Amino acid sequence: MNKTNNNGGNKPSRPVDALFPKAKIARDNKRCPFCDKPINPETDFRNDQSKKEFFISGLCQKCQDDVFGKD
């Protein structure tokens, strides 16, 4: 499956992005879709698992902790 978006950015590159377009926009702008906090993926996460989750959901560390619990 081709996950790249070669259509000028107009269409979502993943099915989940079609369901949650605002979350994709927030993630693309490196902002949490829940709290709108700006996110630096290189420094704002406690571990690789949390960083990977950001690239899936766009959630900041605090919102991940609120949703999934602290690890």
N, C-alpha and C positions, 0 to 999 in steps of 0.2 A: 504494500500500500504506500503510495506516495504521500508523505506528510508535508511536503513543501507547498507553499502557496504561490503559484506562478500566475495569478490572475490580477495582479495589481493591488492585492490586499482587500478586495471587495467581498470575497467569500471566505467563510471560515475554513481553516485547513484541517480541523478535526470535528467530528460530529457533535461533541460536547459544546464546541464553540457556537454552533447553531442554536443550541438550547439555551445557552447563557451568554449572549453576545456582550452584555455589559461587563461580565467577568473577564472576557477576552480582552476588551478594551482596557480595563483596569490593569490586567496582567501585562499587556503590551506596554503600558505606560508606567510599569513598575510601581503600582499602587494596589493596596489591598482592596478587593471588592466589597469586603464587609465594613471596614472602618476607614477606608480611604487614606490610610497612612502610606507615605512614600517608602519604598523598599529598595535596599541595595542587596541584591542576591549574593554578592561576594562577602558581605560582612554581617548581615542581619539574622543569620540562622545558626542555631546551636549545633547542628550536625548535618551530615549529607542527606539523611532521610528528610529532614525538614526543608532543606533546599530543594530537593526533588519534588516535594509536595507543592512548593511554591510554583514550580513550572507546570504543575498539573492544575492546581486550583487557584493560584494567585494569592493565597492567604499569607499574611504576615505571621511571624512566630507567635505573637500573642493570640491571634485568632485561631491558629492551628491548635494551640494549647487549649483554648476554650472549646473547640469542636472535638478534638481527639483526646484531650488530656495531656498532661506533661509526661514525658518518657523518663 
